Amino acid sequence: MSTPEQMAPHVVVASPHAGIGFREFVGMIAAMMAMMALGIDTMLPALPAIGHSLGVADENERQWIITSFVLGFGIATIFYGPLSDRYGRKRLMLGGMAGYAVCCVGIAFAPSFTSLLTLRVLQGAAIAATRVVATSMVRDCYGGRQMARVMSLAMMIFLAVPVLAPSIGQIIMLVFPWQGLFLALGAFAATVFTWIALRLPETLHPDYRRPIEARTVLLGFKIALTTRQACGYMLVQALLQGSLLGFISSIEQVFADVFHAPRLMPPVFALIAGAMGVASLLNSRLVERLGTRRLGHAAIVTMTIAEIVHLLVVLGGGESIWTFGLFQAIAMFSFGLSAGNFSAIAMEPLASLAGTAASVQGFVMMVGGSIIGTLIGQQFNGTTLPMTAGFVLAGSIGILIILWTDRGRMFHPQMGS
């Protein structure tokens, strides 16, 4: 079987994002990635209002406003990779942004819960371009620890969104009904669309363009799914994404039904999410010195141990808003420390089919994560037990997969990573 390196020549691009500086490039990647987070986190304070407006009585059913978006996002990622490897990154990104903005307007005028969910699936499918194309662009331009540094810096900016988004959503709803949230998201998408259209160059080198042929696409999928390092770390990302989505889909109910403090949700959520941003900043400073594996492995082990202790607190009846905030902040810090590193490790051996690889990995991570997150969220029973148990299981299974992938060696750098 051909390796990625054999499928295309090694091309050195002196300035892969010519015309814009490093900081602007990182800012663009972060803005692209932020579209997904905005599509989820600004909704959290609005879930009760949307449910009431569209006649949704069951609180667990409201979780589908989040899940439908993520599911559409995940399914669509499988198509964007081959398309971006053939036609380039930029035009696909612009198309996704335009589709997202149109769906935002449609959702604001949705007449029923069913139509809203349908449009949320389409909205997620449109903006899935950002996940695949942004990752592919970074891989087009950088590799190894430098790629991890770029991803960490982008994640640091991107993770400011979950910190602020619920509060932004709550502020908008003080002035406008819930429909105003979607109109604001559409306006933001139009702004980023304009920025990309005017400033972003094409990053895919002509020698790496791949034809859209069934045999070629399937070969790319096969390589992405059978390369041990790529596959193993892709599965770990899916598990962690699932635990994160279980947390996000349940958080509004946790503060309303467990702690009876719905107004505290935005500030506490901001503190918890802020831990992710701090971790990403720390990772960008340390990754080139310590390596992606040491930091990523330490993060998932720390998260798993912390959540085991959290589970014991919950089972012992000692859960409070303070213990919840503390342990979830540790979990989110660990998530922020591992996300960019595991993504870089998974993409590292697949340079010559970066778009296809990002597509396959995004599909598995988001669809698998949405299924896991839905299973966790739908188990909500008026306590934090399902959410906490989800983190413990995800971390424990993730560690086992890492041990399999790296043949029993953890915290050990391999090939410069």
MITI-91221 format. One record per residue (C-alpha): residue number from 0; x, y, z. Coordinates in steps of 0.2 Angstrom, whole numbers. Layout:
<recs>
- NUM / X / Y / Z
...
</recs>
This chain:
<recs>
- 0 / 0 / 0 / 0
- 1 / 6 / 17 / -4
- 2 / 11 / 29 / 10
- 3 / 6 / 47 / 10
- 4 / 24 / 52 / 6
- 5 / 24 / 41 / -10
- 6 / 7 / 48 / -16
- 7 / 14 / 66 / -19
- 8 / 31 / 74 / -20
- 9 / 38 / 83 / -6
- 10 / 35 / 101 / -9
- 11 / 43 / 116 / 1
- 12 / 33 / 131 / 1
- 13 / 43 / 146 / 6
- 14 / 28 / 157 / 11
- 15 / 12 / 146 / 11
- 16 / 1 / 161 / 17
- 17 / 9 / 175 / 7
- 18 / 2 / 192 / 9
- 19 / -3 / 190 / 27
- 20 / 7 / 189 / 43
- 21 / 8 / 174 / 55
- 22 / -4 / 182 / 68
- 23 / -17 / 186 / 55
- 24 / -16 / 169 / 49
- 25 / -19 / 162 / 66
- 26 / -33 / 174 / 69
- 27 / -41 / 168 / 53
- 28 / -40 / 150 / 58
- 29 / -47 / 154 / 75
- 30 / -61 / 164 / 68
- 31 / -66 / 149 / 56
- 32 / -65 / 137 / 71
- 33 / -76 / 149 / 82
- 34 / -91 / 148 / 70
- 35 / -95 / 130 / 77
- 36 / -93 / 136 / 95
- 37 / -104 / 151 / 92
- 38 / -117 / 140 / 84
- 39 / -117 / 130 / 101
- 40 / -113 / 140 / 116
- 41 / -123 / 156 / 112
- 42 / -139 / 144 / 112
- 43 / -137 / 138 / 130
- 44 / -146 / 152 / 139
- 45 / -159 / 152 / 125
- 46 / -164 / 134 / 126
- 47 / -179 / 136 / 138
- 48 / -185 / 151 / 127
- 49 / -184 / 142 / 111
- 50 / -192 / 126 / 119
- 51 / -207 / 137 / 126
- 52 / -209 / 147 / 109
- 53 / -210 / 131 / 99
- 54 / -220 / 120 / 111
- 55 / -206 / 108 / 117
- 56 / -211 / 103 / 135
- 57 / -198 / 89 / 138
- 58 / -181 / 97 / 144
- 59 / -171 / 83 / 137
- 60 / -178 / 86 / 120
- 61 / -171 / 103 / 120
- 62 / -154 / 95 / 119
- 63 / -157 / 91 / 101
- 64 / -155 / 110 / 97
- 65 / -137 / 107 / 101
- 66 / -135 / 89 / 95
- 67 / -143 / 91 / 78
- 68 / -131 / 105 / 74
- 69 / -116 / 94 / 79
- 70 / -123 / 79 / 69
- 71 / -125 / 89 / 53
- 72 / -107 / 96 / 56
- 73 / -100 / 78 / 58
- 74 / -109 / 70 / 43
- 75 / -104 / 84 / 31
- 76 / -85 / 83 / 35
- 77 / -83 / 67 / 26
- 78 / -86 / 77 / 9
- 79 / -76 / 93 / 12
- 80 / -59 / 84 / 12
- 81 / -59 / 77 / -5
- 82 / -67 / 92 / -12
- 83 / -54 / 104 / -4
- 84 / -40 / 92 / -10
- 85 / -46 / 94 / -28
- 86 / -53 / 112 / -29
- 87 / -43 / 121 / -15
- 88 / -47 / 127 / 2
- 89 / -53 / 145 / 0
- 90 / -68 / 143 / -11
- 91 / -75 / 129 / 0
- 92 / -73 / 139 / 15
- 93 / -82 / 154 / 7
- 94 / -96 / 142 / 2
- 95 / -98 / 135 / 19
- 96 / -98 / 153 / 27
- 97 / -112 / 158 / 15
- 98 / -123 / 143 / 18
- 99 / -121 / 145 / 37
- 100 / -127 / 163 / 36
- 101 / -142 / 159 / 25
- 102 / -147 / 145 / 38
- 103 / -146 / 157 / 52
- 104 / -159 / 168 / 44
- 105 / -170 / 153 / 40
- 106 / -169 / 147 / 58
- 107 / -174 / 164 / 65
- 108 / -190 / 163 / 55
- 109 / -193 / 144 / 58
- 110 / -211 / 140 / 61
- 111 / -209 / 124 / 71
- 112 / -197 / 114 / 81
- 113 / -195 / 101 / 67
- 114 / -190 / 114 / 54
- 115 / -178 / 122 / 66
- 116 / -169 / 106 / 69
- 117 / -169 / 103 / 50
- 118 / -161 / 120 / 47
- 119 / -149 / 116 / 62
- 120 / -143 / 101 / 53
- 121 / -140 / 110 / 37
- 122 / -132 / 125 / 47
- 123 / -120 / 112 / 55
- 124 / -116 / 104 / 38
- 125 / -112 / 121 / 30
- 126 / -100 / 126 / 43
- 127 / -92 / 109 / 44
- 128 / -81 / 117 / 30
- 129 / -72 / 127 / 44
- 130 / -66 / 112 / 54
- 131 / -59 / 102 / 38
- 132 / -52 / 117 / 29
- 133 / -45 / 126 / 44
- 134 / -35 / 110 / 49
- 135 / -30 / 107 / 31
- 136 / -23 / 125 / 29
- 137 / -13 / 123 / 45
- 138 / -6 / 106 / 39
- 139 / -3 / 114 / 22
- 140 / 8 / 127 / 30
- 141 / 16 / 118 / 45
- 142 / 21 / 102 / 53
- 143 / 26 / 93 / 69
- 144 / 28 / 104 / 84
- 145 / 26 / 120 / 74
- 146 / 9 / 114 / 68
- 147 / 4 / 110 / 86
- 148 / 9 / 128 / 91
- 149 / -1 / 136 / 78
- 150 / -16 / 125 / 83
- 151 / -14 / 129 / 101
- 152 / -13 / 148 / 97
- 153 / -29 / 146 / 87
- 154 / -37 / 136 / 100
- 155 / -33 / 149 / 113
- 156 / -42 / 162 / 103
- 157 / -56 / 150 / 98
- 158 / -58 / 145 / 117
- 159 / -62 / 163 / 122
- 160 / -79 / 160 / 113
- 161 / -86 / 147 / 125
- 162 / -80 / 159 / 139
- 163 / -90 / 174 / 132
- 164 / -104 / 165 / 121
- 165 / -117 / 161 / 135
- 166 / -115 / 179 / 142
- 167 / -116 / 186 / 124
- 168 / -132 / 176 / 121
- 169 / -140 / 181 / 138
- 170 / -136 / 200 / 134
- 171 / -144 / 198 / 116
- 172 / -159 / 190 / 124
- 173 / -161 / 205 / 136
- 174 / -165 / 216 / 121
- 175 / -171 / 204 / 107
- 176 / -180 / 187 / 107
- 177 / -171 / 171 / 104
- 178 / -172 / 174 / 85
- 179 / -160 / 189 / 87
- 180 / -146 / 176 / 92
- 181 / -147 / 168 / 75
- 182 / -147 / 185 / 66
- 183 / -132 / 190 / 75
- 184 / -123 / 174 / 71
- 185 / -127 / 177 / 52
- 186 / -120 / 194 / 53
- 187 / -104 / 187 / 61
- 188 / -102 / 174 / 47
- 189 / -104 / 188 / 34
- 190 / -90 / 198 / 42
- 191 / -78 / 183 / 43
- 192 / -83 / 179 / 25
- 193 / -78 / 196 / 19
- 194 / -61 / 195 / 29
- 195 / -57 / 178 / 21
- 196 / -62 / 184 / 3
- 197 / -51 / 199 / 4
- 198 / -36 / 193 / 13
- 199 / -34 / 174 / 13
- 200 / -23 / 166 / -1
- 201 / -25 / 148 / -7
- 202 / -14 / 137 / 4
- 203 / -15 / 121 / -6
- 204 / 0 / 119 / -17
- 205 / -4 / 114 / -35
- 206 / 7 / 98 / -34
- 207 / -5 / 91 / -19
- 208 / -21 / 93 / -29
- 209 / -30 / 76 / -30
- 210 / -43 / 71 / -43
- 211 / -60 / 66 / -37
- 212 / -61 / 48 / -42
- 213 / -69 / 34 / -33
- 214 / -53 / 24 / -32
- 215 / -42 / 39 / -27
- 216 / -54 / 45 / -13
- 217 / -56 / 28 / -6
- 218 / -38 / 25 / -6
- 219 / -36 / 41 / 4
- 220 / -49 / 36 / 16
- 221 / -41 / 19 / 18
- 222 / -24 / 27 / 22
- 223 / -32 / 39 / 34
- 224 / -41 / 25 / 43
- 225 / -27 / 12 / 43
- 226 / -12 / 23 / 48
- 227 / -10 / 17 / 66
- 228 / -5 / 34 / 73
- 229 / -18 / 44 / 64
- 230 / -32 / 31 / 68
- 231 / -28 / 29 / 86
- 232 / -27 / 48 / 90
- 233 / -43 / 51 / 80
- 234 / -53 / 39 / 91
- 235 / -46 / 47 / 107
- 236 / -52 / 64 / 100
- 237 / -69 / 56 / 97
- 238 / -70 / 50 / 115
- 239 / -65 / 67 / 122
- 240 / -77 / 76 / 110
- 241 / -91 / 65 / 116
- 242 / -88 / 69 / 134
- 243 / -87 / 88 / 130
- 244 / -103 / 87 / 121
- 245 / -111 / 78 / 135
- 246 / -106 / 92 / 147
- 247 / -112 / 106 / 135
- 248 / -129 / 98 / 131
- 249 / -132 / 95 / 150
- 250 / -125 / 111 / 157
- 251 / -141 / 121 / 157
- 252 / -151 / 108 / 165
- 253 / -137 / 105 / 178
- 254 / -138 / 123 / 184
- 255 / -157 / 124 / 183
- 256 / -162 / 107 / 191
- 257 / -147 / 102 / 201
- 258 / -141 / 118 / 208
- 259 / -156 / 129 / 206
- 260 / -146 / 143 / 200
- 261 / -149 / 146 / 181
- 262 / -142 / 164 / 182
- 263 / -125 / 157 / 188
- 264 / -123 / 147 / 172
- 265 / -115 / 160 / 161
- 266 / -101 / 166 / 174
- 267 / -97 / 148 / 180
- 268 / -97 / 141 / 162
- 269 / -85 / 156 / 158
- 270 / -73 / 151 / 172
- 271 / -74 / 132 / 167
- 272 / -71 / 136 / 148
- 273 / -58 / 149 / 153
- 274 / -47 / 135 / 159
- 275 / -47 / 128 / 142
- 276 / -40 / 144 / 135
- 277 / -27 / 145 / 149
- 278 / -21 / 127 / 144
- 279 / -20 / 131 / 126
- 280 / -9 / 147 / 129
- 281 / 2 / 136 / 141
- 282 / 3 / 123 / 127
- 283 / 8 / 135 / 114
- 284 / 23 / 140 / 125
- 285 / 28 / 122 / 130
- 286 / 24 / 111 / 116
- 287 / 40 / 114 / 105
- 288 / 51 / 111 / 121
- 289 / 42 / 96 / 128
- 290 / 33 / 88 / 113
- 291 / 15 / 84 / 109
- 292 / 15 / 67 / 116
- 293 / 21 / 72 / 134
- 294 / 9 / 86 / 136
- 295 / -6 / 77 / 128
- 296 / -3 / 61 / 138
- 297 / -1 / 71 / 154
- 298 / -17 / 80 / 150
- 299 / -28 / 65 / 148
- 300 / -21 / 56 / 163
- 301 / -24 / 71 / 174
- 302 / -42 / 73 / 167
- 303 / -46 / 55 / 171
- 304 / -39 / 55 / 188
- 305 / -48 / 71 / 192
- 306 / -65 / 64 / 186
- 307 / -63 / 48 / 196
- 308 / -61 / 59 / 211
- 309 / -76 / 69 / 205
- 310 / -87 / 53 / 203
- 311 / -83 / 48 / 221
- 312 / -88 / 65 / 227
- 313 / -105 / 64 / 218
- 314 / -108 / 46 / 224
- 315 / -104 / 51 / 241
- 316 / -117 / 65 / 241
- 317 / -105 / 79 / 242
- 318 / -108 / 88 / 225
- 319 / -110 / 106 / 225
- 320 / -109 / 120 / 213
- 321 / -91 / 123 / 220
- 322 / -85 / 105 / 218
- 323 / -93 / 104 / 201
- 324 / -85 / 120 / 195
- 325 / -68 / 115 / 202
- 326 / -67 / 97 / 194
- 327 / -75 / 103 / 177
- 328 / -62 / 117 / 176
- 329 / -48 / 103 / 178
- 330 / -56 / 93 / 165
- 331 / -58 / 107 / 153
- 332 / -40 / 113 / 157
- 333 / -34 / 95 / 152
- 334 / -45 / 95 / 136
- 335 / -37 / 112 / 131
- 336 / -20 / 104 / 134
- 337 / -24 / 89 / 124
- 338 / -35 / 95 / 109
- 339 / -21 / 103 / 98
- 340 / -8 / 90 / 102
- 341 / -19 / 75 / 98
- 342 / -25 / 84 / 82
- 343 / -7 / 87 / 77
- 344 / -1 / 69 / 81
- 345 / -16 / 62 / 71
- 346 / -12 / 73 / 56
- 347 / 7 / 72 / 56
- 348 / 9 / 56 / 45
- 349 / -4 / 62 / 32
- 350 / 4 / 78 / 24
- 351 / 0 / 74 / 6
- 352 / -19 / 71 / 9
- 353 / -22 / 83 / 22
- 354 / -39 / 88 / 16
- 355 / -45 / 70 / 15
- 356 / -37 / 66 / 32
- 357 / -45 / 81 / 40
- 358 / -62 / 75 / 33
- 359 / -61 / 58 / 39
- 360 / -55 / 63 / 56
- 361 / -68 / 76 / 58
- 362 / -81 / 64 / 53
- 363 / -76 / 51 / 66
- 364 / -73 / 64 / 79
- 365 / -89 / 74 / 77
- 366 / -102 / 60 / 73
- 367 / -94 / 48 / 86
- 368 / -93 / 62 / 98
- 369 / -111 / 68 / 95
- 370 / -117 / 50 / 98
- 371 / -107 / 48 / 114
- 372 / -113 / 66 / 119
- 373 / -131 / 62 / 116
- 374 / -130 / 46 / 126
- 375 / -123 / 55 / 140
- 376 / -135 / 70 / 139
- 377 / -150 / 59 / 138
- 378 / -145 / 50 / 154
- 379 / -148 / 66 / 163
- 380 / -158 / 62 / 179
- 381 / -157 / 77 / 190
- 382 / -139 / 74 / 195
- 383 / -121 / 76 / 188
- 384 / -118 / 58 / 189
- 385 / -121 / 54 / 170
- 386 / -110 / 68 / 165
- 387 / -96 / 64 / 177
- 388 / -96 / 45 / 173
- 389 / -95 / 50 / 155
- 390 / -79 / 59 / 157
- 391 / -72 / 44 / 167
- 392 / -76 / 32 / 154
- 393 / -70 / 43 / 140
- 394 / -53 / 46 / 148
- 395 / -50 / 28 / 153
- 396 / -54 / 21 / 136
- 397 / -44 / 35 / 128
- 398 / -28 / 30 / 138
- 399 / -30 / 12 / 133
- 400 / -31 / 17 / 115
- 401 / -15 / 28 / 117
- 402 / -6 / 13 / 124
- 403 / -12 / 2 / 109
- 404 / -7 / 16 / 97
- 405 / 10 / 19 / 104
- 406 / 13 / 1 / 108
- 407 / 13 / 3 / 127
- 408 / 24 / 19 / 128
- 409 / 17 / 34 / 135
- 410 / 25 / 51 / 138
- 411 / 39 / 46 / 125
- 412 / 42 / 58 / 110
- 413 / 42 / 49 / 93
- 414 / 49 / 57 / 77
- 415 / 50 / 74 / 85
- 416 / 33 / 74 / 92
</recs>
